[in-house]
Amino acid sequence: MSAASSLSPVGWSPRRRATLTALVARLIDGAPLATPRLDAVVQEVERRVAGLAGHQQRELGQALDLFASRLAGLLSIGRPESFTTASEDAQGRWLTGWASSRVPALRSAFQAFRRLALAVHYSDPAVTTAIGHAGPLHTRAPEVPWEGPLPSNSSALPDGPVAIGTTDLRLTMRAAAPPAGVVRGCDVARDEHRTADVVVIGTGAGGAVAAARLARAGFEVVILEDGGLHQAADFTEQEAPLAEQLYADSAMRATDDLAVQLLQGRAVGGSTTINWMIMLRTPEFVLDEWQTAHGLREFDAATLAPVFDRVEQEVHARRVSDDAHSPNNRVILDGARALGWRASTAIVNAKGCVRSGFCGIGCRYDAKQGTLLTYVPQALAAGATLYADTRADRIDVLERDSGRGTAPRKRVHATVRHGTRTHSLTIDAPLVIVAAGAVGSPVLLQRSGLGGDAVGRYLRLHPTTATIGVFDDEIVGSAGIPLSTMCDEHLRWNDSNYGFWLECPPFLPALGAVAVPGFGRAHASRMMQFRHLSSVIALTRDGAAPRVSSGSVTAARDGRVSIRYALTAPDAERVRASIEAAARLQLAAGAREVHTLHTEPIVVRRATELAQIRQASVGANRVGLFSAHVNGTCRMGRDPRTAATSPEGERFGVRGVYVCDGSLLPTALGVNPQETIMAVATLVSERLAARYGRTVPLHGELA
């Protein structure tokens, strides 16, 4: 069996592979090294598809069959031939037609193969070098002033987030032994059963904080993490393999229609291991809404203020100095200043940051103070046990609730993985903290027979799109602190608390290639401008129709997970306004031209052309949308008809089962959620401890 066939998805025939080869060839046409790398790209696409769930493999296979259909050719290009036999010009017209088709399934099929082909091709180091990307920082010296530590004469405070002075970044990192208390998949040789006081499922901003607080209160805590334990030496700054290892669904998680890509962490530390570090407190107008609309009097601004103080101290949250910004972040500041808009520098959870730009695939320099380096070590030091590579499958309630004393005993069923080998792990405990994220948490509750009410409903995403500005000066958006500025001028928009805000993302080659719209030579031409491209993301506070559940997460009986989301009319209006504002800001900062992420990009060169953006569709797969803020599917409140948990985070009707992650948030926040989740998790876990007669000792910043 050849390497290619051994990597092929189930049921894929030679005909399908021939069709895939023709598709990939047209999608990457004109890109550097496209011809010599064609077979390698096809094999890698096949390998990635083979790692998807069975139903996803079948759906993509059926899409290839449609591309191979003579009838589809007749309808797409006016000739009864397959994609493989069509001319290059006809193939281009075929893809362009599907990209903007009125049939949602055709738009989804186009986007699926476009994203796969471009992400794979622009992950290759030879290709990234050809477009001007310098590659991993730890293998070379900084090449632009916004990489590496700040110079010794910097005016930045010594206790700031960025390193100052000379540092040799080309250190050979050695793999470190896992900390005491960590059990990896490779460490488990047989099925295990054990007991605990508390089982915490997930190690992100919610789960790790809860585990640390409860362990320090004297509870025996067992933590389960579906992803692996990765330490400094593992973060090689290689985009493709790390994205597969650190992101949910190998970085291919998306809504069912592929209209919104969902970027969630799957590793010890959860999304705090791969996020861009900004720390933002919940706006007071959002907390007011929680009280008035959801009855959450326990989460008022006065109560949360000292909690925010503690969290910021524990994760070394510090403001970025003015001389530490990259040109991409300067676009935010300069554009806002020119327009008279409000913008500010960011507070980030970092210590000794060397501005590598690779935050989205883990920090090799142990600078990012996510839960991997803060709350997880706190929990372990207090006696907790962490099982990595361990998926929680089901929660069984073993006893009837007497209503007295401790909560009834539960049994958490989990699977520990090491390669193809698996073992079962069961833990009996009266208390279970579900913190598997806004996809994982509702699915676990549903599969455990603990669904219903609002479990899985009211998905909020902060739907995010971007604009790509072309500048005469070098931007090199892959280097520097990814997110060190923000513009919240429009967060309260048109007399509403539901608006949008603008930030700066990293622009790594594979992520950038997927974001840049189009395919073939037009797309390749844009990627060859890599060093001159600025990206601004526009994030919308969704839920402007607060009683509407615009998204859901559902566990199907056949094992599939369905993620559905559609913009409501008010949210769509705000997304369109956010795109216009991002483009306006880049033009004001000096962009020669700005491209939107519409399937047929809108290109503006002067402010008088911006009005057309308000007329363009933001429907499914008509504009690039993504989200790293997946929240709201187990929200807290007082009404079981519209909430999943009480204000204490406890699942209605199931004493001792708590939710403690972003799914708990009753509304979208209008700011990046990391700090809010940490603060809410603090209150939930400390109130839980007090309920059972324990006190969590205060703890400042880690030494």
Secondary structure, DSSP 4 states (H G I P E B T S, - for coil): --HHHHTSPTT--HHHHHHHHHHHHHHTTTSTTTTTTHHHHHHHHHHHHHTS-HHHHHHHHHHHHHHT-HHHHHHHHSSS--TTTS-HHHHHHHHHHHHT-SSHHHHHHHHHHHHHHHHHHTTSHHHHHHTT----GGGS---STTSSSBPTT--S-TTSSB-BS---------PPPPPTTEE-GGG--S-EEEE-SEEEE--STTHHHHHHHHHHTT--EEEE-SSB---GGG----HHHHHHHHBGGGGT-B-TTSSEEE--B-BTTGGGGTS--B--PPPHHHHHHHHHHH--GGG-HHHHHHHHHHHHHHTTEEEPPGGG--HHHHHHHHHHHHHT---EEPEEEBSSB---S-GGG--TTS-B-STTTTHHHHHHHTT-EEE-SEEEEEEEE-S---SSSSPPPEEEEEEEEETTEEEEEEEEESEEEE-SHHHHHHHHHHHTT---TTTT-S-B---EEEEEEE-SS---TTSS-S--EEE-TTSSBTTBS--EEEE-----HHHHHHHS---HHHHHHHHTTGGGEEEEEEEE---SSTT---EEEEE-TTS-EEEEE---HHHHHHHHHHHHHHHHHHHHTT-SEEEE-BSS--EESSGGGGGGGGGS--STTTB-EEES--B-TT-B-S-TTT-SB-TTSBBTT-TTEEE-SGGG-SS--SS-SHHHHHHHHHHHHHHHHHHTT--PPP--S--
